Amino acid sequence: MKNKFALRMITTALALVLILFSLAACNSSGEGENTPTDALTENGSTEGSTESSKYSGNAIGESEFVIFEEGSYTCPVILSENATDAEKKIYNKLRDKLKSLTGTLVEFKTDFKAYNDEGDDRTAPAVLIGRTNYEESAEVYKELRFSEGKIVVKGNKLVIAFSDENDGNDMYSELLKLIAKSDEQRVALDLSVNVSKISNPELSELPACTKGVAYAIDCEDDTDMIRVEEAGYDAFVDYKERLKADGYESLVSREAGVNQFETFIKGDRYVHIYYKPYNDVMRAVVGDVSALPDYEEMSKSFEKVTTPSLTLVGQSYSDIGLGMIYKLYDGRFVVIDGGANYGKDLVYKQLSKLAGEGNDIVVAAWFLTHAHGDHQSGFVELVEKHPDDVTIENLIYNFAPESKYKEIAGEENNDLMNDMRELVKTKLAGKTRIIKAHTGQLLSFGGIEFEILYTPEDFYPAKFDYLNLTSLIIRANIDGTTVLSLADATHTLGTVLVNSYGDYLKSDMVQLAHHGIWASIEQIYEVVDADVLIWPSNSNGAKKWIEDGSVRAAIKPAKDIYLPGASNITIEFPYVFKNNKAEFISNHT
């Protein structure tokens, strides 16, 4: 028995020696995991190539940076292990161009470093594309302005740096110019090269962000956003100081739960920055000051002439739609959406009734949550039919860029967005202040505060799989009574809200998301823990969805439930409980 055991141990040891020998041979051949030689495909995967050439390491000539000479490449092209899609695309373009010139595929390597391992020789020549973890890349990106691309030789590295895909495409075009005289024998460019090109001059004037990884995103409506990943709270504090040093003045600053917000202005531009710890991301939204709320006007005193109320506009057109009208202390109104009332004139009729005969109808602010017909058609109808009968002082929305609408649901929703923008230009231009909503803004009209908890900017640059992800999420505060409007918050949006705010979402009243149809996630109603549930649907819709898990989670803490159906329901403040929950459930189950 002992002899068999000893024989087994010897056999195992020999097998281990053979495995270690094989691994050593593999690593010595340069084909280990840390030194990939495959080319990157268009979707970011790798493809093998027997044409790849080993590099000679003689990239630096007397006056030139040589990429290819005498049948072989002098250095590899390095891409970040965590390369963005934009960086991968530029690499692919350069790879294909070099192969078309030389007939040989350039060697591809990443900046990967194994744990406790120095990785590849960092002193060897290389072409660095994008934000690699090489010191030379970091040196260039430290001073790179937003919306800028740069090609420069740092030591024995050719660094190609850019903020986004547009800048990357610019740098690729500039690189083609630099190697225009190259051929199948030699690809080189001048050592003194220092190309810089800016695609968005206004954005480039912002101070550089030296902490985290920053990307520029076009948000349309004359706004851009800088999204800074791996930021940390220090990046938020540091960037505030950089803005101040550059002449920006703080206009408004606040906290919402653990999230930080501050708006700065300089001349005719503003920078709204905010930091959310849950995903360690800082955002800086840049736009024209004319698109900001008039904070000075909102701070003025007003006369209390009436009792505030919230009217839920009936949806006679269908079983879905959202229309909420707040009557302010000063007699004006704030409207959220309007609902699917096209052809019924319901919003105008209700505003007329609430204003009282002979009184002017003044809407201090009209919020449009997103470009769906069951939310905005009531607004469209009122503006088209009654342009001179209703004064709309502020229109507040944040529609996603056109490219995002094309990602989601095709031309129908894209048309709704464009129709809205055209309506604003033709009917409201010069009469209404158009405000671009941003997460964290706190607006006050006639004694009621409105807090913006989410805009589509919170989701960029991720792909929108559903237009409802673009919904504005708004919470009203009427002397301490809070009403949370979830619009058409999807499950994804609900997750973002819960992760961003947690218990800060606690509210007295909540509007059931998406009319009760797949009404977001159960957790959001657990943290909101509202005593009053507002359900923008009709009885048929309620009976159909009342057993849904999210709906049950919303009903559980409620004492009162309001479902307008085809009728208008007005709730006055301060609120008095009706304790109608049991009756409601009895009627809808």
KOLTI-110970 format. One record per residue (C-alpha): residue number from 1; x, y, z. Coordinates in steps of 0.1 Angstrom, whole numbers, always signed. Layout:
<recs>
REC     n       x       y       z
REC   NUM       X       Y       Z
...
</recs>
This chain:
<recs>
REC     n       x       y       z
REC     1      +0      +0      +0
REC     2     +29     +24      +9
REC     3     +47     +16     -23
REC     4     +15     +25     -43
REC     5     +11     +57     -24
REC     6     +47     +67     -30
REC     7     +44     +59     -67
REC     8     +13     +80     -70
REC     9     +31    +110     -53
REC    10     +60    +107     -77
REC    11     +37    +106    -107
REC    12     +18    +137     -95
REC    13     +51    +156     -89
REC    14     +63    +148    -124
REC    15     +30    +160    -139
REC    16     +34    +193    -121
REC    17     +69    +197    -133
REC    18     +58    +192    -169
REC    19     +30    +218    -165
REC    20     +53    +244    -150
REC    21     +78    +237    -179
REC    22     +50    +242    -205
REC    23     +40    +275    -189
REC    24     +75    +288    -188
REC    25     +80    +279    -224
REC    26     +47    +297    -233
REC    27     +58    +328    -214
REC    28     +92    +329    -230
REC    29     +77    +328    -264
REC    30     +59    +362    -257
REC    31     +25    +346    -262
REC    32     +13    +349    -226
REC    33     -19    +365    -215
REC    34      -2    +398    -207
REC    35     +12    +403    -242
REC    36     -17    +398    -266
REC    37      -8    +399    -303
REC    38     -42    +397    -318
REC    39     -60    +426    -335
REC    40     -91    +441    -321
REC    41    -123    +436    -341
REC    42    -149    +463    -346
REC    43    -169    +452    -316
REC    44    -139    +451    -293
REC    45    -131    +414    -295
REC    46     -98    +400    -309
REC    47     -90    +382    -341
REC    48     -58    +362    -347
REC    49     -34    +371    -375
REC    50      -3    +353    -387
REC    51      +7    +386    -404
REC    52     +15    +404    -372
REC    53     +50    +417    -371
REC    54     +73    +416    -341
REC    55     +86    +451    -334
REC    56    +123    +461    -336
REC    57    +123    +488    -308
REC    58    +140    +514    -330
REC    59    +112    +539    -333
REC    60    +132    +570    -324
REC    61    +153    +583    -352
REC    62    +173    +615    -353
REC    63    +142    +636    -362
REC    64    +114    +611    -368
REC    65     +92    +588    -349
REC    66     +93    +557    -370
REC    67     +64    +533    -368
REC    68     +73    +509    -397
REC    69    +106    +503    -414
REC    70    +124    +475    -434
REC    71     +94    +451    -433
REC    72     +86    +453    -396
REC    73     +70    +476    -370
REC    74     +94    +493    -346
REC    75     +68    +494    -317
REC    76     +34    +481    -308
REC    77      +1    +501    -306
REC    78     -11    +501    -270
REC    79     -47    +504    -260
REC    80     -62    +505    -225
REC    81     -74    +473    -211
REC    82    -106    +493    -203
REC    83    -107    +511    -236
REC    84    -139    +530    -245
REC    85    -158    +522    -277
REC    86    -144    +555    -291
REC    87    -108    +544    -284
REC    88    -114    +510    -299
REC    89    -128    +525    -331
REC    90     -98    +548    -335
REC    91     -75    +519    -329
REC    92     -93    +498    -356
REC    93     -91    +526    -381
REC    94     -54    +530    -375
REC    95     -48    +493    -376
REC    96     -65    +490    -409
REC    97     -48    +520    -424
REC    98     -13    +507    -414
REC    99     -21    +473    -429
REC   100     -32    +489    -461
REC   101      +1    +509    -463
REC   102     +25    +481    -452
REC   103      +7    +449    -460
REC   104     +14    +438    -424
REC   105      -9    +439    -394
REC   106      +5    +460    -365
REC   107      +9    +442    -332
REC   108     -18    +449    -307
REC   109     -11    +451    -270
REC   110     -31    +464    -240
REC   111     -17    +482    -209
REC   112     -27    +453    -187
REC   113      -6    +448    -156
REC   114     -10    +416    -136
REC   115     -12    +418     -98
REC   116     +23    +425     -84
REC   117     +37    +425    -119
REC   118     +53    +453    -138
REC   119     +38    +441    -171
REC   120     +55    +450    -203
REC   121     +87    +471    -205
REC   122     +74    +506    -200
REC   123    +106    +521    -213
REC   124    +102    +506    -248
REC   125     +88    +527    -277
REC   126     +50    +525    -283
REC   127     +21    +543    -299
REC   128      -4    +550    -271
REC   129     -41    +554    -280
REC   130     -65    +570    -255
REC   131     -63    +568    -217
REC   132     -37    +541    -212
REC   133     -22    +537    -178
REC   134     +12    +548    -191
REC   135     +28    +578    -175
REC   136     +31    +595    -209
REC   137      -7    +592    -215
REC   138     -14    +606    -180
REC   139      +9    +635    -186
REC   140     -10    +645    -218
REC   141     -45    +640    -204
REC   142     -37    +660    -173
REC   143     -36    +692    -195
REC   144     -60    +681    -222
REC   145     -90    +704    -224
REC   146    -125    +692    -229
REC   147    -134    +686    -265
REC   148     -97    +686    -275
REC   149     -77    +661    -293
REC   150     -39    +659    -293
REC   151     -10    +641    -310
REC   152     +24    +645    -294
REC   153     +56    +626    -289
REC   154     +65    +622    -252
REC   155     +99    +607    -248
REC   156     +98    +576    -269
REC   157     +60    +573    -270
REC   158     +36    +587    -296
REC   159      +5    +597    -277
REC   160     -28    +601    -294
REC   161     -52    +616    -268
REC   162     -89    +627    -272
REC   163    -119    +635    -251
REC   164    -146    +617    -272
REC   165    -153    +600    -305
REC   166    -156    +632    -324
REC   167    -122    +644    -312
REC   168    -108    +609    -319
REC   169    -120    +611    -355
REC   170    -103    +645    -358
REC   171     -71    +631    -345
REC   172     -72    +601    -369
REC   173     -76    +626    -398
REC   174     -47    +646    -385
REC   175     -26    +615    -382
REC   176     -33    +606    -418
REC   177     -20    +640    -428
REC   178     +12    +634    -407
REC   179     +19    +601    -424
REC   180      +7    +611    -459
REC   181     +41    +606    -474
REC   182     +45    +571    -460
REC   183     +44    +539    -481
REC   184     +49    +502    -478
REC   185     +86    +507    -470
REC   186     +84    +533    -442
REC   187     +58    +549    -420
REC   188     +71    +578    -399
REC   189     +63    +613    -386
REC   190     +83    +642    -373
REC   191     +95    +639    -337
REC   192     +85    +675    -330
REC   193     +49    +668    -338
REC   194     +24    +686    -315
REC   195     -10    +687    -330
REC   196     -40    +700    -311
REC   197     -75    +705    -323
REC   198    -107    +716    -305
REC   199    -141    +705    -317
REC   200    -162    +726    -293
REC   201    -145    +759    -284
REC   202    -169    +768    -256
REC   203    -165    +735    -239
REC   204    -127    +737    -242
REC   205    -127    +770    -222
REC   206    -137    +751    -191
REC   207    -110    +744    -166
REC   208     -95    +709    -170
REC   209    -106    +682    -146
REC   210     -74    +666    -132
REC   211     -91    +639    -111
REC   212    -110    +609    -125
REC   213    -116    +601    -161
REC   214    -136    +627    -180
REC   215    -158    +624    -212
REC   216    -177    +650    -231
REC   217    -213    +643    -241
REC   218    -235    +665    -264
REC   219    -269    +669    -246
REC   220    -284    +692    -273
REC   221    -305    +723    -266
REC   222    -271    +742    -265
REC   223    -259    +721    -235
REC   224    -230    +697    -231
REC   225    -221    +674    -202
REC   226    -187    +664    -188
REC   227    -191    +630    -171
REC   228    -162    +622    -148
REC   229    -159    +586    -137
REC   230    -138    +573    -108
REC   231    -142    +608     -95
REC   232    -147    +606     -57
REC   233    -159    +635     -36
REC   234    -124    +651     -39
REC   235    -129    +656     -76
REC   236    -162    +675     -69
REC   237    -145    +697     -44
REC   238    -114    +702     -66
REC   239    -134    +711     -96
REC   240    -154    +737     -77
REC   241    -122    +754     -67
REC   242    -110    +753    -103
REC   243    -142    +769    -115
REC   244    -138    +797     -89
REC   245    -102    +802     -98
REC   246    -113    +806    -134
REC   247    -137    +834    -126
REC   248    -170    +814    -121
REC   249    -193    +825     -93
REC   250    -214    +802     -73
REC   251    -251    +808     -79
REC   252    -268    +781     -58
REC   253    -255    +752     -38
REC   254    -274    +724     -20
REC   255    -274    +688      -8
REC   256    -300    +661     -15
REC   257    -293    +631      +7
REC   258    -257    +622      +2
REC   259    -256    +639     -32
REC   260    -239    +673     -38
REC   261    -251    +700     -63
REC   262    -238    +735     -72
REC   263    -244    +759    -101
REC   264    -218    +784    -112
REC   265    -221    +812    -137
REC   266    -196    +833    -157
REC   267    -208    +857    -183
REC   268    -235    +841    -204
REC   269    -226    +805    -195
REC   270    -234    +783    -165
REC   271    -218    +751    -152
REC   272    -241    +729    -131
REC   273    -220    +703    -113
REC   274    -231    +674     -91
REC   275    -217    +643     -75
REC   276    -234    +610     -66
REC   277    -214    +587     -44
REC   278    -233    +555     -53
REC   279    -215    +553     -87
REC   280    -186    +576     -79
REC   281    -195    +599    -109
REC   282    -194    +637    -111
REC   283    -212    +655    -138
REC   284    -208    +691    -151
REC   285    -235    +704    -174
REC   286    -227    +735    -194
REC   287    -252    +758    -210
REC   288    -265    +793    -216
REC   289    -276    +812    -185
REC   290    -309    +820    -203
REC   291    -319    +783    -198
REC   292    -315    +785    -160
REC   293    -344    +792    -136
REC   294    -346    +829    -126
REC   295    -336    +823     -90
REC   296    -338    +860     -82
REC   297    -375    +862     -93
REC   298    -383    +830     -74
REC   299    -369    +845     -42
REC   300    -393    +875     -43
REC   301    -421    +877     -17
REC   302    -456    +871     -28
REC   303    -491    +875     -14
REC   304    -511    +845      -3
REC   305    -545    +848     -19
REC   306    -558    +813     -20
REC   307    -555    +778      -6
REC   308    -530    +756     -24
REC   309    -543    +724     -41
REC   310    -534    +696     -64
REC   311    -558    +686     -92
REC   312    -555    +653    -110
REC   313    -567    +658    -145
REC   314    -591    +631    -157
REC   315    -580    +610    -187
REC   316    -610    +606    -209
REC   317    -590    +597    -240
REC   318    -576    +564    -227
REC   319    -569    +545    -195
REC   320    -534    +561    -192
REC   321    -521    +597    -191
REC   322    -507    +620    -165
REC   323    -519    +655    -158
REC   324    -513    +673    -124
REC   325    -522    +709    -117
REC   326    -509    +726     -86
REC   327    -527    +758     -75
REC   328    -502    +780     -58
REC   329    -507    +803     -28
REC   330    -506    +834     -51
REC   331    -533    +821     -75
REC   332    -509    +810    -103
REC   333    -505    +773    -113
REC   334    -478    +747    -119
REC   335    -487    +720    -143
REC   336    -469    +686    -147
REC   337    -475    +672    -182
REC   338    -513    +674    -191
REC   339    -522    +640    -202
REC   340    -538    +623    -232
REC   341    -565    +649    -237
REC   342    -561    +659    -273
REC   343    -594    +671    -287
REC   344    -611    +673    -252
REC   345    -596    +707    -240
REC   346    -596    +693    -205
REC   347    -565    +711    -192
REC   348    -577    +745    -203
REC   349    -612    +738    -189
REC   350    -598    +728    -156
REC   351    -574    +757    -153
REC   352    -603    +781    -161
REC   353    -624    +765    -134
REC   354    -596    +767    -108
REC   355    -587    +803    -117
REC   356    -623    +814    -113
REC   357    -645    +834    -137
REC   358    -629    +866    -149
REC   359    -594    +858    -135
REC   360    -563    +855    -157
REC   361    -548    +821    -161
REC   362    -511    +823    -153
REC   363    -490    +791    -153
REC   364    -459    +799    -133
REC   365    -442    +767    -146
REC   366    -452    +739    -169
REC   367    -431    +707    -165
REC   368    -430    +682    -194
REC   369    -416    +649    -181
REC   370    -409    +632    -214
REC   371    -420    +630    -251
REC   372    -449    +606    -249
REC   373    -484    +616    -262
REC   374    -502    +606    -231
REC   375    -481    +631    -211
REC   376    -477    +660    -235
REC   377    -507    +662    -258
REC   378    -527    +682    -232
REC   379    -500    +708    -233
REC   380    -498    +708    -271
REC   381    -536    +713    -273
REC   382    -537    +742    -249
REC   383    -508    +760    -266
REC   384    -523    +756    -301
REC   385    -559    +765    -291
REC   386    -553    +791    -264
REC   387    -520    +809    -271
REC   388    -535    +842    -259
REC   389    -557    +829    -231
REC   390    -531    +814    -209
REC   391    -498    +829    -198
REC   392    -470    +803    -194
REC   393    -441    +820    -176
REC   394    -417    +790    -176
REC   395    -416    +758    -196
REC   396    -393    +732    -180
REC   397    -381    +700    -196
REC   398    -350    +680    -206
REC   399    -355    +660    -237
REC   400    -328    +635    -246
REC   401    -306    +641    -276
REC   402    -320    +630    -310
REC   403    -295    +601    -312
REC   404    -309    +587    -279
REC   405    -345    +587    -293
REC   406    -333    +567    -324
REC   407    -318    +542    -300
REC   408    -351    +536    -283
REC   409    -383    +535    -303
REC   410    -379    +549    -338
REC   411    -393    +579    -355
REC   412    -426    +583    -337
REC   413    -411    +594    -304
REC   414    -384    +613    -322
REC   415    -412    +632    -340
REC   416    -429    +640    -307
REC   417    -397    +655    -294
REC   418    -391    +676    -325
REC   419    -427    +687    -327
REC   420    -424    +700    -291
REC   421    -393    +719    -299
REC   422    -410    +734    -330
REC   423    -441    +744    -310
REC   424    -419    +761    -284
REC   425    -402    +781    -312
REC   426    -434    +792    -330
REC   427    -459    +797    -301
REC   428    -439    +805    -270
REC   429    -408    +823    -283
REC   430    -403    +856    -266
REC   431    -432    +850    -241
REC   432    -420    +820    -221
REC   433    -387    +813    -204
REC   434    -375    +779    -216
REC   435    -356    +761    -188
REC   436    -334    +731    -192
REC   437    -340    +710    -161
REC   438    -310    +695    -143
REC   439    -308    +670    -115
REC   440    -306    +687     -81
REC   441    -323    +719     -90
REC   442    -347    +733     -65
REC   443    -373    +757     -79
REC   444    -399    +778     -60
REC   445    -431    +792     -74
REC   446    -458    +809     -54
REC   447    -449    +792     -21
REC   448    -444    +756     -34
REC   449    -410    +741     -40
REC   450    -402    +717     -68
REC   451    -372    +695     -66
REC   452    -358    +678     -97
REC   453    -345    +644     -86
REC   454    -337    +628    -120
REC   455    -331    +639    -156
REC   456    -319    +618    -186
REC   457    -284    +633    -179
REC   458    -281    +609    -150
REC   459    -281    +580    -174
REC   460    -258    +592    -201
REC   461    -239    +577    -219
REC   462    -256    +544    -214
REC   463    -281    +533    -241
REC   464    -318    +540    -234
REC   465    -338    +508    -239
REC   466    -371    +525    -232
REC   467    -381    +561    -237
REC   468    -396    +562    -202
REC   469    -361    +563    -189
REC   470    -360    +599    -200
REC   471    -387    +609    -176
REC   472    -382    +639    -153
REC   473    -387    +629    -116
REC   474    -401    +658     -96
REC   475    -410    +662     -59
REC   476    -432    +691     -47
REC   477    -432    +705     -11
REC   478    -463    +723      +1
REC   479    -455    +735     +36
REC   480    -439    +702     +46
REC   481    -462    +679     +27
REC   482    -442    +662      -1
REC   483    -456    +648     -33
REC   484    -433    +626     -54
REC   485    -442    +624     -91
REC   486    -426    +593    -107
REC   487    -439    +600    -142
REC   488    -432    +568    -162
REC   489    -402    +556    -141
REC   490    -391    +522    -154
REC   491    -375    +495    -133
REC   492    -341    +508    -144
REC   493    -350    +543    -135
REC   494    -364    +532    -101
REC   495    -331    +514     -94
REC   496    -311    +546    -102
REC   497    -334    +566     -78
REC   498    -331    +541     -49
REC   499    -293    +538     -53
REC   500    -289    +576     -56
REC   501    -311    +587     -27
REC   502    -322    +558      -5
REC   503    -343    +571     +24
REC   504    -342    +606     +11
REC   505    -370    +596     -12
REC   506    -394    +594     +18
REC   507    -426    +614      +8
REC   508    -461    +619     +20
REC   509    -477    +613     -14
REC   510    -465    +594     -44
REC   511    -477    +592     -80
REC   512    -477    +555     -91
REC   513    -452    +552    -119
REC   514    -462    +544    -155
REC   515    -500    +543    -146
REC   516    -495    +511    -126
REC   517    -482    +492    -157
REC   518    -449    +475    -146
REC   519    -448    +504    -121
REC   520    -410    +505    -115
REC   521    -395    +485     -86
REC   522    -410    +475     -53
REC   523    -381    +490     -33
REC   524    -389    +525     -44
REC   525    -423    +524     -28
REC   526    -408    +508      +3
REC   527    -384    +538      +8
REC   528    -409    +564      -3
REC   529    -434    +549     +23
REC   530    -462    +573     +12
REC   531    -495    +577     +31
REC   532    -513    +587      -1
REC   533    -511    +570     -35
REC   534    -520    +588     -67
REC   535    -529    +564     -95
REC   536    -531    +581    -130
REC   537    -554    +556    -147
REC   538    -590    +545    -147
REC   539    -609    +516    -130
REC   540    -602    +491    -158
REC   541    -565    +498    -156
REC   542    -565    +496    -118
REC   543    -583    +462    -118
REC   544    -558    +449    -143
REC   545    -527    +459    -125
REC   546    -537    +459     -88
REC   547    -520    +425     -82
REC   548    -487    +436     -97
REC   549    -459    +434     -71
REC   550    -449    +471     -74
REC   551    -485    +482     -71
REC   552    -490    +461     -40
REC   553    -458    +476     -26
REC   554    -472    +511     -32
REC   555    -506    +503     -18
REC   556    -492    +487     +14
REC   557    -483    +519     +34
REC   558    -511    +540     +19
REC   559    -541    +552     +39
REC   560    -557    +570      +9
REC   561    -557    +561     -28
REC   562    -568    +585     -56
REC   563    -576    +573     -91
REC   564    -591    +601    -113
REC   565    -603    +580    -142
REC   566    -622    +603    -165
REC   567    -630    +628    -137
REC   568    -609    +655    -121
REC   569    -599    +651     -84
REC   570    -588    +681     -64
REC   571    -567    +676     -32
REC   572    -564    +706      -9
REC   573    -536    +714     +15
REC   574    -531    +710     +44
REC   575    -542    +675     +37
REC   576    -570    +658     +56
REC   577    -570    +619     +54
REC   578    -601    +602     +40
REC   579    -590    +567     +50
REC   580    -605    +553     +17
REC   581    -580    +525     +11
REC   582    -602    +496     +21
REC   583    -631    +509      -1
REC   584    -608    +514     -30
REC   585    -594    +479     -28
REC   586    -629    +465     -25
REC   587    -640    +483     -57
REC   588    -610    +472     -77
REC   589    -605    +435     -69
</recs>
